[in-house]
Amino acid sequence: METTERIVEAYVRYVKGWATIPNIKCDGQYEVDLLAVDPASLKRFHIESGVSIGSGFSKLTAKPFSDSALKERVKGPEQRRTLDFFVKRKFGAREVRSKLAEYGFREGNYTCVIVSWGWTEGAASEAERQGIELWDFRRILQEIAQAFGRTSRYFTDDTLRTLQLFLRAAAQGSGTTNERGRGRPWPGKGAQPARRR
């Protein structure tokens, strides 16, 4: 399970309060990133993450998808950033639908969600037409920060705990000194590497 997928699961579990099942293996080397159920409404969600911050491939697009181009080293990353890649390979593959049915997820009783680092207008329009929700990964991080950035509550979830510690460190500054104002400089700007003896 990739780090971004773990962050999405932490968001769904701790911010939204939904029950989750991550990383479900399907036949034919297919995989479901995350299934979630809202216990209050019993609504079901199949969530797939496709987060990339590479300048050329960060946004989800409505460009055509090609199975043959997906197998090409140069064209593959762009293909994974298309809405059709998710529709055909992540949501619509027979192997995926068969596995979803084992968990009671059948056509019409759940919502498909794609998590991405933004999207084009064309992708947003097509996703809406197909009933697919788009979640922006940047917004997920912001909501986690708002919910848990200032709390001292201890989380046993490693991903959420790491994010919480990062948010606390960012809020408290660089951490270059101890409580009495003394300490070694933070490695980096102005710091000299330790000499070997």
C-alpha positions as CSV (number, residue, x, y, z in Angstrom):
1,M,0.0,0.0,0.0
2,E,1.5,3.4,-1.0
3,T,1.9,6.2,1.4
4,T,-0.8,8.3,-0.4
5,E,-3.2,5.5,-0.1
6,R,-2.5,5.2,3.7
7,I,-3.1,8.9,4.1
8,V,-6.5,8.6,2.2
9,E,-7.4,5.7,4.5
10,A,-6.5,7.7,7.6
11,Y,-8.6,10.6,6.3
12,V,-11.6,8.4,5.7
13,R,-11.3,6.6,9.1
14,Y,-10.4,9.5,11.4
15,V,-11.9,12.6,9.7
16,K,-15.0,11.1,8.1
17,G,-15.4,8.3,10.7
18,W,-16.0,5.6,8.2
19,A,-15.2,1.9,8.4
20,T,-12.5,0.8,5.9
21,I,-11.0,-2.3,4.2
22,P,-7.8,-1.4,2.4
23,N,-5.7,-3.1,-0.2
24,I,-7.9,-5.9,-1.5
25,K,-6.3,-8.3,-3.9
26,C,-8.3,-9.4,-7.0
27,D,-7.7,-12.0,-9.6
28,G,-5.5,-11.1,-12.6
29,Q,-3.2,-8.7,-10.6
30,Y,-6.0,-6.2,-10.0
31,E,-6.4,-4.5,-6.7
32,V,-8.9,-2.4,-4.8
33,D,-7.3,0.5,-2.9
34,L,-10.0,1.1,-0.4
35,L,-13.6,0.1,0.4
36,A,-15.4,2.3,3.0
37,V,-18.8,2.3,4.6
38,D,-20.3,5.3,6.4
39,P,-21.9,3.7,9.5
40,A,-24.4,6.5,10.0
41,S,-25.9,6.3,6.5
42,L,-24.6,2.9,5.4
43,K,-23.5,4.5,2.2
44,R,-20.6,2.5,0.5
45,F,-17.6,3.8,-1.3
46,H,-15.0,2.3,-3.6
47,I,-12.0,4.7,-3.4
48,E,-9.0,4.6,-5.8
49,S,-6.0,6.9,-5.3
50,G,-4.0,8.2,-8.3
51,V,-1.9,10.9,-6.7
52,S,1.1,12.2,-8.7
53,I,3.0,15.5,-8.2
54,G,5.0,15.2,-11.4
55,S,4.5,18.4,-13.3
56,G,3.3,16.7,-16.5
57,F,1.1,14.1,-14.9
58,S,-0.4,15.6,-11.7
59,K,-3.9,16.3,-12.9
60,L,-6.5,13.7,-13.8
61,T,-7.5,14.2,-17.5
62,A,-10.3,13.2,-19.8
63,K,-7.8,12.1,-22.5
64,P,-8.4,8.7,-24.2
65,F,-7.1,5.6,-22.5
66,S,-5.3,2.8,-24.4
67,D,-4.3,-0.5,-22.9
68,S,-1.4,-0.8,-25.3
69,A,-0.1,2.7,-24.4
70,L,-0.4,1.7,-20.8
71,K,2.3,-1.0,-21.3
72,E,4.7,1.5,-22.9
73,R,7.3,2.9,-20.5
74,V,7.1,6.4,-21.9
75,K,3.3,6.6,-22.3
76,G,2.2,4.6,-19.2
77,P,2.3,7.4,-16.6
78,E,0.1,9.6,-18.7
79,Q,-2.4,6.7,-19.2
80,R,-2.7,6.2,-15.5
81,R,-3.8,9.9,-15.1
82,T,-6.9,9.5,-17.4
83,L,-10.4,9.1,-16.1
84,D,-10.9,6.2,-18.4
85,F,-8.0,4.3,-16.8
86,F,-9.9,4.3,-13.5
87,V,-13.3,3.6,-15.2
88,K,-12.0,0.6,-17.2
89,R,-9.2,-0.8,-15.0
90,K,-9.9,0.2,-11.4
91,F,-13.7,0.3,-11.3
92,G,-14.9,-1.7,-14.3
93,A,-12.7,-4.7,-14.7
94,R,-14.5,-8.0,-14.3
95,E,-12.0,-9.2,-11.7
96,V,-12.6,-6.1,-9.6
97,R,-16.4,-6.2,-9.9
98,S,-16.4,-9.9,-8.9
99,K,-14.3,-9.1,-5.8
100,L,-16.5,-6.2,-4.8
101,A,-19.6,-8.4,-5.0
102,E,-18.0,-10.6,-2.3
103,Y,-18.2,-7.6,0.0
104,G,-21.8,-6.7,-1.0
105,F,-20.7,-3.9,-3.3
106,R,-23.0,-4.3,-6.4
107,E,-23.7,-1.9,-9.2
108,G,-25.9,0.9,-8.0
109,N,-25.3,0.5,-4.2
110,Y,-22.0,2.3,-3.9
111,T,-20.1,5.4,-5.1
112,C,-16.8,5.3,-7.0
113,V,-14.2,7.9,-5.8
114,I,-10.9,9.0,-7.4
115,V,-8.4,10.8,-5.3
116,S,-6.1,13.0,-7.4
117,W,-3.8,16.0,-7.2
118,G,-6.3,18.1,-9.1
119,W,-8.1,17.5,-12.5
120,T,-9.0,19.1,-15.7
121,E,-12.4,20.6,-16.4
122,G,-13.0,17.9,-18.9
123,A,-12.3,15.2,-16.4
124,A,-14.6,16.8,-13.8
125,S,-17.4,17.0,-16.3
126,E,-17.0,13.4,-17.4
127,A,-16.7,12.2,-13.9
128,E,-19.9,13.9,-12.9
129,R,-21.7,12.5,-15.9
130,Q,-20.6,9.0,-14.8
131,G,-21.5,9.5,-11.2
132,I,-17.8,9.4,-10.0
133,E,-16.7,11.6,-7.1
134,L,-13.4,13.4,-7.4
135,W,-11.5,14.2,-4.2
136,D,-8.4,16.5,-4.2
137,F,-5.5,15.1,-2.2
138,R,-4.4,18.6,-1.2
139,R,-7.8,19.2,0.4
140,I,-7.6,15.9,2.2
141,L,-4.3,17.0,3.8
142,Q,-5.8,20.4,4.7
143,E,-8.8,18.7,6.4
144,I,-6.4,16.3,8.3
145,A,-4.4,19.4,9.4
146,Q,-7.6,21.2,10.6
147,A,-8.8,18.1,12.5
148,F,-5.6,16.9,14.1
149,G,-2.9,19.5,13.8
150,R,-3.4,21.0,17.2
151,T,-4.6,18.0,19.2
152,S,-2.4,16.1,21.6
153,R,-4.5,13.0,21.3
154,Y,-2.3,10.0,20.7
155,F,-3.1,7.9,17.5
156,T,-1.9,4.3,17.1
157,D,-2.4,4.7,13.3
158,D,1.2,5.2,12.1
159,T,0.3,7.3,9.1
160,L,-1.9,9.7,11.1
161,R,0.6,9.9,13.9
162,T,3.4,10.8,11.5
163,L,1.2,13.5,9.9
164,Q,0.3,14.8,13.4
165,L,4.0,15.0,14.4
166,F,4.9,16.8,11.2
167,L,2.0,19.3,11.7
168,R,3.1,19.9,15.2
169,A,6.8,20.4,14.2
170,A,5.7,22.8,11.4
171,A,3.6,24.8,13.8
172,Q,6.4,25.1,16.4
173,G,9.0,26.3,14.0
174,S,12.4,24.9,13.1
175,G,13.1,23.2,16.4
176,T,16.6,24.5,16.6
177,T,16.7,25.1,20.3
178,N,15.6,23.3,23.5
179,E,13.3,24.9,26.1
180,R,16.1,27.0,27.6
181,G,17.0,28.4,24.3
182,R,20.1,26.3,23.8
183,G,20.7,23.5,21.3
184,R,22.5,22.5,18.2
185,P,21.5,24.1,14.9
186,W,19.1,22.3,12.7
187,P,21.0,20.4,10.0
188,G,20.9,22.4,6.8
189,K,21.1,26.2,6.6
190,G,24.0,27.4,8.6
191,A,24.9,24.0,10.1
192,Q,28.3,22.5,9.6
193,P,28.6,18.7,9.1
194,A,30.0,16.8,12.1
195,R,33.7,16.0,11.8
196,R,34.8,12.4,12.0
197,R,37.3,11.7,14.7
